[in-house]
Amino acid sequence: MTKSNHLISSIMFIEIKKAEYLDEYRLRLWFNNGVVKDVDLSDSLKGNVFVPLQDKEFFKRFTIRFNTIEWENGADFAPEYLYEKGVAVYEPHETASNFAAEDPTPYNSEQ
């Protein structure tokens, strides 16, 4: 299990706290678990509601609403989808207690 998957599994609801346009159809997203990911949506703009987003000027005009990104035509993506699709650019460091809980090495009291 990767660190980012571990962090998403420990939070009941994943939410987008901040979003920034990068280029083309890429966004940088800040999630409520501290992870920051770059998401390329170029291959996700299929279906009638997403056709307007193929215009890059329209694509740039998103807001954060209901804990995810949304465009003025009502198009949006589930934050969980964006989290899974994104590539992490920052992940918070795990605490020592998290590492101890995941350490598969059995404790040997005779050492």
Contacts in CASP RR format, 6 or more apart in sequence:
PFRMAT RR
TARGET T0000
AUTHOR 0000-0000-0000
METHOD contacts of the structure
MODEL  1
MTKSNHLISSIMFIEIKKAEYLDEYRLRLWFNNGVVKDVDLSDSLKGNVF
VPLQDKEFFKRFTIRFNTIEWENGADFAPEYLYEKGVAVYEPHETASNFA
AEDPTPYNSEQ
1 9 0 8 1.000
3 91 0 8 1.000
3 94 0 8 1.000
4 35 0 8 1.000
4 37 0 8 1.000
4 83 0 8 1.000
4 88 0 8 1.000
4 91 0 8 1.000
6 94 0 8 1.000
6 98 0 8 1.000
6 102 0 8 1.000
7 33 0 8 1.000
7 34 0 8 1.000
7 35 0 8 1.000
7 91 0 8 1.000
7 92 0 8 1.000
8 14 0 8 1.000
8 33 0 8 1.000
8 35 0 8 1.000
8 80 0 8 1.000
8 83 0 8 1.000
10 33 0 8 1.000
11 32 0 8 1.000
11 33 0 8 1.000
13 32 0 8 1.000
13 67 0 8 1.000
14 31 0 8 1.000
14 32 0 8 1.000
14 33 0 8 1.000
14 79 0 8 1.000
14 80 0 8 1.000
14 83 0 8 1.000
15 31 0 8 1.000
15 32 0 8 1.000
15 67 0 8 1.000
15 68 0 8 1.000
15 79 0 8 1.000
16 29 0 8 1.000
16 30 0 8 1.000
16 31 0 8 1.000
16 32 0 8 1.000
16 64 0 8 1.000
16 67 0 8 1.000
16 68 0 8 1.000
16 69 0 8 1.000
16 79 0 8 1.000
16 82 0 8 1.000
17 30 0 8 1.000
17 31 0 8 1.000
17 32 0 8 1.000
17 64 0 8 1.000
18 29 0 8 1.000
18 30 0 8 1.000
18 64 0 8 1.000
19 27 0 8 1.000
19 28 0 8 1.000
19 29 0 8 1.000
19 30 0 8 1.000
19 62 0 8 1.000
19 64 0 8 1.000
19 69 0 8 1.000
20 27 0 8 1.000
20 28 0 8 1.000
20 29 0 8 1.000
21 27 0 8 1.000
21 59 0 8 1.000
21 60 0 8 1.000
21 62 0 8 1.000
22 28 0 8 1.000
22 38 0 8 1.000
24 40 0 8 1.000
24 42 0 8 1.000
24 56 0 8 1.000
25 40 0 8 1.000
25 41 0 8 1.000
25 42 0 8 1.000
25 45 0 8 1.000
25 53 0 8 1.000
25 56 0 8 1.000
25 59 0 8 1.000
26 38 0 8 1.000
26 39 0 8 1.000
26 40 0 8 1.000
26 41 0 8 1.000
26 42 0 8 1.000
27 38 0 8 1.000
27 39 0 8 1.000
27 41 0 8 1.000
27 62 0 8 1.000
27 69 0 8 1.000
28 36 0 8 1.000
28 37 0 8 1.000
28 38 0 8 1.000
28 39 0 8 1.000
28 89 0 8 1.000
29 36 0 8 1.000
29 37 0 8 1.000
29 38 0 8 1.000
29 39 0 8 1.000
29 69 0 8 1.000
29 82 0 8 1.000
29 83 0 8 1.000
29 86 0 8 1.000
30 36 0 8 1.000
31 37 0 8 1.000
31 79 0 8 1.000
31 83 0 8 1.000
32 67 0 8 1.000
33 92 0 8 1.000
34 90 0 8 1.000
34 91 0 8 1.000
34 92 0 8 1.000
35 83 0 8 1.000
35 88 0 8 1.000
35 90 0 8 1.000
35 91 0 8 1.000
35 92 0 8 1.000
36 88 0 8 1.000
36 89 0 8 1.000
36 90 0 8 1.000
36 91 0 8 1.000
37 82 0 8 1.000
37 83 0 8 1.000
37 86 0 8 1.000
37 87 0 8 1.000
37 88 0 8 1.000
37 89 0 8 1.000
38 86 0 8 1.000
38 87 0 8 1.000
38 89 0 8 1.000
39 82 0 8 1.000
39 85 0 8 1.000
39 86 0 8 1.000
39 87 0 8 1.000
40 85 0 8 1.000
40 86 0 8 1.000
41 53 0 8 1.000
41 59 0 8 1.000
41 77 0 8 1.000
41 85 0 8 1.000
44 50 0 8 1.000
44 77 0 8 1.000
44 85 0 8 1.000
45 51 0 8 1.000
45 53 0 8 1.000
45 54 0 8 1.000
49 73 0 8 1.000
49 74 0 8 1.000
49 75 0 8 1.000
50 75 0 8 1.000
52 58 0 8 1.000
52 71 0 8 1.000
52 73 0 8 1.000
52 75 0 8 1.000
53 59 0 8 1.000
53 71 0 8 1.000
53 75 0 8 1.000
58 71 0 8 1.000
59 71 0 8 1.000
61 71 0 8 1.000
61 72 0 8 1.000
62 69 0 8 1.000
62 70 0 8 1.000
62 71 0 8 1.000
63 69 0 8 1.000
63 70 0 8 1.000
63 71 0 8 1.000
64 70 0 8 1.000
65 76 0 8 1.000
66 76 0 8 1.000
67 79 0 8 1.000
68 76 0 8 1.000
68 77 0 8 1.000
68 78 0 8 1.000
68 79 0 8 1.000
68 82 0 8 1.000
69 76 0 8 1.000
69 77 0 8 1.000
69 82 0 8 1.000
70 76 0 8 1.000
END
